[in-house]
Amino acid sequence: MTNAWVVRAGSQGEHEQFNLENQVATISFQMVGDVTSCQRREDVRAIVDAAYPEDPGARRANTTGQVWAFRASIKPGDLVVMPSKLRPGYLYLGRCTGPFRYDAQETNASRRKQLPVEWKSDPVAKSAIKDDLLNSLNSIGTVFNPTRNNAAARLEQVWLTSEDPGNGSYGSSIASVNHPAASSPTSGDDGPGDVRDPETVPTLEAIRDRIRTHLVENFSGHKLTRLVADILEALGFSCEVSPAGPDGGVDILAGRGPLGLDSPTLIVEVKSEPGPVGAPVVRGLHSARTQHNSDQALLVAWGGVTNAARKEFERDRTFFRVWDAEEVLDRLFATYDRLPRDTQGKIPLKQAWVLDEETA
């Protein structure tokens, strides 16, 4: 079995588009420079010590572990996960296709350390990933190797199907095959430098992931349709919800005014499946809007839409919108205090002020 690795593309996703366009994974650690000639972890440690002499020993050990893992431990065939900052709530999956390289000609020094990666064109929605695996993927670090709860085997299934089968699909823990160039700390390190399953912290992203998982577990199928109707009613629409079962492509009829007949009138289709929906669904809703003589159309696609579907609806942006899981979450937070008490009881949220560690 191959290993799985998380390689982040900058705290604000500043390297994400470059990575996708150039089919690479990159890490910064700009002061470290070229480590191509490093044959041992200790070689990287010497460069890190010289580059960051003021850093505590534990921090230098951690930097060493991440740079060494990127330089020597990620092998061709390994899965690479790049959490998206430009599309929050999504993960890009790729397959490493070659060894480490240092591109000295790259004008941005933060992008010179590279691994060739074949990225899948469509990202995977986090809504398709179970909570325990998401928790592992939210660990601290730029480069790390998630192994808990059969992470590698499950991510292989996500690669194939865009859906996490869950840990229950495996009878016993399946350990990843560790390459000889292990990234465990040596006795000379001043602190933990291991990149395997680092600690997790309750970041804003992790908290959002937990709420998303709660909705997946408690609002599947027609229940999600009812939640969307509650949100639309909180936004000022009157909604008529189709009964559970075949609906002809229309789950909600909505409009303004006491009878819901005033403009703008709206038809809504809700897709609760974890995977992305394709262009035929978008075309079908477009036809339904014409048949119902509706002003606008809304597609709620919990698992997002494929790139082909996105191109379809972008041509009709004046009257067509798509809400994925992230948009539903944003609308939920914006209208929560106006939702029915029964709905609030099923989604018990508490508002609190927390320090945003990413910008502080």
Sequence and secondary structure as in RCSB ss.txt:
>XXXX:A:sequence
MTNAWVVRAGSQGEHEQFNLENQVATISFQMVGDVTSCQRREDVRAIVDAAYPEDPGARRANTTGQVWAFRASIK
PGDLVVMPSKLRPGYLYLGRCTGPFRYDAQETNASRRKQLPVEWKSDPVAKSAIKDDLLNSLNSIGTVFNPTRNN
AAARLEQVWLTSEDPGNGSYGSSIASVNHPAASSPTSGDDGPGDVRDPETVPTLEAIRDRIRTHLVENFSGHKLT
RLVADILEALGFSCEVSPAGPDGGVDILAGRGPLGLDSPTLIVEVKSEPGPVGAPVVRGLHSARTQHNSDQALLV
AWGGVTNAARKEFERDRTFFRVWDAEEVLDRLFATYDRLPRDTQGKIPLKQAWVLDEETA
>XXXX:A:secstr
   EEEE   TTSTTHHHHHHHTEEEE  GGG   TT  SHHHHHHHHHHH TTS HHHHHHHHHHHHIIIII  
TT EEEEE SSSTTEEEEEEE S  EE TT SSGGG EEEEEEE SS EEGGGS HHHHHHHTBSSSEEB  GGG
HHHHHHHHHHHSS   GGGSSS       SS     TT SS    BS  B   HHHHHHHHHHHHHHH  THHHH
HHHHHHHHHTT EEEE  SS  TT SEEEEESTTS EEEEEEEEEE  SS B HHHHHHHHHHHHHTT SEEEEE
ETT B HHHHHHHHTTTTTEEEE HHHHHHHHHHHGGGS HHHHHHS         TTT 
